[in-house]
Amino acid sequence: MVSRMEEFQVPFSRGLEGVPVAITAISHIDGKQGNLIYRGFPIEVLAQFSTFEETTYLLWFGDLPNKDELENFKRDLIEHRRIPDFMKECIGNIPRDTHPMEALRTCVSMLGCFDPDKHDTSRGARIRKAVRITAQMATIVAYAHRTRKGLELIDPNPNLSHAANLLYMLTGEVPDAETARLMDVILILHAEHGMNASTFAAMVIASTLSDMHSAIVGGIGALRGPLHGGANERVLEMIEEIGSVENVEPYIKNALAQRRRIMGFGHRVYKTYDPRARILKEYARKLSQKSGQTKWFEIAEKIEEVVIRELGAKGVFPNVDFYSAIVYKMLDLPKEIFTPLFAAARVAGWTAHVLEYLQNNRIFRPTSIYNGPTEVEYIPLEER
Ligand SMILES: CC(C)(COP(=O)(O)OP(=O)(O)OC[C@H]1O[C@@H](n2cnc3c(N)ncnc32)[C@H](O)[C@@H]1OP(=O)(O)O)[C@@H](O)C(=O)NCCC(=O)NCCS
């Protein structure tokens, strides 16, 4: 029998659009108003006052930590920044033309094999794994990048914050306070975003009672695609290809005429300006003014103007990936690590959702509508 729509308890929705798959207290997006909250706190407030460490604690445990809790949590993350030597060798053996997202995916998978809690499925062990993965992913991103460039690997610095240490391990230089703070804001803005594709992927894996490392590997794989976190790298490619403010209008019009997607625009939930893009736009503006290198920001602003004029009526506005690409460019970070940096932040949200969902787990097992043939006669091989 071919399936019939009436058999299903809920209407079919392509890409699960509008279908709730979990109940969560972690974050909420108001896509009409363009608001985002983590555990009730507006993203603008966290971007102004919080740190990545504090935000991660908030996402996992539901409340802001007190001083002792925060100090202990930070110490825990610092203690787990190092990765084993064999992992460094392994990164060194990955072909140089491998994208750092693939290196990250491979390394997180391997970390799972050596995790001291690998046979422990308790909540406590899951939290310890979340700490280790969060701490070590930043190190892997930095090492994957430096290995590709043939640069020496830099030991983590326990005196630096998570954000500052990440920049230090990437660039080899301790960032100034302003740059370190900007990195912190970037990590906070990317840390969590509701039921997106990578979070859902991680949760589906976790719901089978598989392990935390597998769930995060799944999240990394899903984030990589250009319709999700991979867009930030494509944004910079597009801006570099456009090359000048004058080229923006014909480029965008031509792309839209060919029905191509403009990277860094549009969102399944936001039908207005993404609040994270608004914050990052201001950083991008300040950085480009400060450096005197205003060309990239000017091209970006012009793209925004043209795309909103052409597609605003459809609810297509800049998303987080658009201005983050300019900010990274201004920080002189190479584009192939834009998405790995996104992953190094989003691991906080992936793990938060896994921890929350497993407290009341039910395996994800949706269904599908069969529209293939029925009652087909089997013809033996020799007669085909
Ligand atoms: C994010 C994204 C996948 C959401 O997709 P979605 O929810 O399935 O959105 P839809 O495909 O239903 O888009 C609705 C309409 O807006 C258009 N649209 C959406 N994003 C667009 C974009 N970036 N460029 C051009 N048109 C876009 C669609 O073509 C569609 O038009 P139509 O109704 O005439 O067919 C999509 O906006 C996109 O591909 N963006 C570019 C990649 C990106 O920046 N990803 C990062 C997201 S944070």
PDBQT file of the ligand as one rigid body, heavy atoms in Angstrom, charges set to zero:
ROOT
HETATM    1  C1  LIG A 401      19.117  29.466   5.515  1.00  0.00    +0.000 C 
HETATM    2  C2  LIG A 401      18.235  28.908   4.401  1.00  0.00    +0.000 C 
HETATM    3  C3  LIG A 401      18.730  27.509   4.029  1.00  0.00    +0.000 C 
HETATM    4  C4  LIG A 401      16.801  28.819   4.918  1.00  0.00    +0.000 C 
HETATM    5  O1  LIG A 401      16.095  28.124   3.955  1.00  0.00    +0.000 OA
HETATM    6  P1  LIG A 401      14.516  27.898   3.975  1.00  0.00    +0.000 P 
HETATM    7  O2  LIG A 401      13.973  28.116   5.332  1.00  0.00    +0.000 OA
HETATM    8  O3  LIG A 401      14.273  26.566   3.348  1.00  0.00    +0.000 OA
HETATM    9  O4  LIG A 401      14.027  29.097   3.091  1.00  0.00    +0.000 OA
HETATM   10  P2  LIG A 401      13.213  29.005   1.754  1.00  0.00    +0.000 P 
HETATM   11  O5  LIG A 401      14.003  28.225   0.741  1.00  0.00    +0.000 OA
HETATM   12  O6  LIG A 401      11.842  28.531   2.054  1.00  0.00    +0.000 OA
HETATM   13  O7  LIG A 401      13.219  30.541   1.317  1.00  0.00    +0.000 OA
HETATM   14  C5  LIG A 401      12.063  31.325   1.165  1.00  0.00    +0.000 C 
HETATM   15  C6  LIG A 401      12.230  32.179  -0.081  1.00  0.00    +0.000 C 
HETATM   16  O8  LIG A 401      13.353  33.064   0.107  1.00  0.00    +0.000 OA
HETATM   17  C7  LIG A 401      14.339  32.802  -0.875  1.00  0.00    +0.000 C 
HETATM   18  N1  LIG A 401      15.649  32.819  -0.215  1.00  0.00    +0.000 N 
HETATM   19  C8  LIG A 401      15.924  32.420   1.054  1.00  0.00    +0.000 A 
HETATM   20  N2  LIG A 401      17.231  32.601   1.319  1.00  0.00    +0.000 NA
HETATM   21  C9  LIG A 401      17.775  33.108   0.187  1.00  0.00    +0.000 A 
HETATM   22  C10 LIG A 401      19.088  33.487  -0.142  1.00  0.00    +0.000 A 
HETATM   23  N3  LIG A 401      20.091  33.393   0.731  1.00  0.00    +0.000 N 
HETATM   24  N4  LIG A 401      19.322  33.965  -1.383  1.00  0.00    +0.000 NA
HETATM   25  C11 LIG A 401      18.311  34.064  -2.277  1.00  0.00    +0.000 A 
HETATM   26  N5  LIG A 401      17.043  33.719  -1.997  1.00  0.00    +0.000 NA
HETATM   27  C12 LIG A 401      16.782  33.243  -0.781  1.00  0.00    +0.000 A 
HETATM   28  C13 LIG A 401      14.034  31.404  -1.415  1.00  0.00    +0.000 C 
HETATM   29  O9  LIG A 401      14.517  31.261  -2.729  1.00  0.00    +0.000 OA
HETATM   30  C14 LIG A 401      12.545  31.354  -1.326  1.00  0.00    +0.000 C 
HETATM   31  O10 LIG A 401      12.022  32.054  -2.414  1.00  0.00    +0.000 OA
HETATM   32  P3  LIG A 401      10.717  31.483  -3.207  1.00  0.00    +0.000 P 
HETATM   33  O11 LIG A 401       9.628  31.471  -2.168  1.00  0.00    +0.000 OA
HETATM   34  O12 LIG A 401      10.498  32.457  -4.300  1.00  0.00    +0.000 OA
HETATM   35  O13 LIG A 401      11.092  30.112  -3.670  1.00  0.00    +0.000 OA
HETATM   36  C15 LIG A 401      18.276  29.827   3.166  1.00  0.00    +0.000 C 
HETATM   37  O14 LIG A 401      17.847  31.113   3.540  1.00  0.00    +0.000 OA
HETATM   38  C16 LIG A 401      19.641  29.884   2.514  1.00  0.00    +0.000 C 
HETATM   39  O15 LIG A 401      19.967  29.027   1.691  1.00  0.00    +0.000 OA
HETATM   40  N6  LIG A 401      20.500  30.896   2.887  1.00  0.00    +0.000 N 
HETATM   41  C17 LIG A 401      21.828  30.977   2.358  1.00  0.00    +0.000 C 
HETATM   42  C18 LIG A 401      22.782  30.133   3.179  1.00  0.00    +0.000 C 
HETATM   43  C19 LIG A 401      23.031  30.731   4.541  1.00  0.00    +0.000 C 
HETATM   44  O16 LIG A 401      23.341  31.891   4.681  1.00  0.00    +0.000 OA
HETATM   45  N7  LIG A 401      22.947  29.855   5.555  1.00  0.00    +0.000 N 
HETATM   46  C20 LIG A 401      23.213  30.234   6.919  1.00  0.00    +0.000 C 
HETATM   47  C21 LIG A 401      21.971  30.233   7.735  1.00  0.00    +0.000 C 
HETATM   48  S1  LIG A 401      22.302  30.872   9.356  1.00  0.00    +0.000 SA
ENDROOT
TORSDOF 0
